[in-house]
């Protein structure tokens, strides 16, 4: 799993299968309801997790302070979220919030 900015700058790579699995499991828990395509379009997150199988990208999860945005299988959607969920997902990836560094 790679962690990138919205400008495709790579911030980190998570290779520990347990960490990737934990983050993916939490993302699946969050994906049970509330997803859709806003009339204004899907928002662009400043941070995204990209999930791969080998060199093939499976999908990505964008993490904003107030929303999540997902891309998989050619579809984009988003849902409301919180800064607490953002912090939780970053902690599962073992990194600090790049938007909050001083």
Protein Blocks (a to p, Z undefined) as FASTA:
>chain_A
ZZddfkopafbdcfbfklmmmmmmmmmmmmmgopacdfkbpaddfbdcdddehjbcfbdc
dddfkbccddeehiacdddddfklmmmmmmmnopacfklcZZ
